[in-house]
């Protein structure tokens, strides 16, 4: 009985959704157009990165970024992994994160949700200026800001901790090359 009801509801919803699609439901065109400037990020990237932890210690990693479009090219999905370059810990994952980026046609702004392996997630403010993606969020004592400059072949990103009355503190820098589309 439940299966029959579920199938009826699903069938009715599909019919209504299809009808709405013909009568003015969004088709994703505005969202895809908004995402077009980020299309050069799609692909696999690899290179070196340096992270500076609060004690001042530097960690050198081999960074990869896998970037693909999803949901009819209305969402960009980014998966980053940093593996230790230290011979004692060679290949060990030191950093892992994932993010989704999309264009909200209603507001005309980019949106993002970023997750770290530790279970932390943020919804930063996002801005695109030509070939530079800037995203940041407030944290205790200041703000984290990442600036990514990209081309068809190169990705350069820096991360800063910014606090009132102090110069920005460089937390991370990476330089990547596109290894495949």
Buried (B, 14 or more C-beta within 10 A) or exposed (E): EEEEEEEEEEEEEEEEEEEEEEEEEEEBEBBBEBBEBBBBBBBBBBBBBBBBEEEEEEBEBBBBBBBBBEEEBBBBBBBBBBBBBEEEEEEEEBBBBBBBBBBEBEEEBBBBEBBBEEEEEBEBBBEBEEBEBBBBBEEEEBBBBBBBBBEEEBBBBBBBBBEEEEEBEEBBBBBBEBEEE
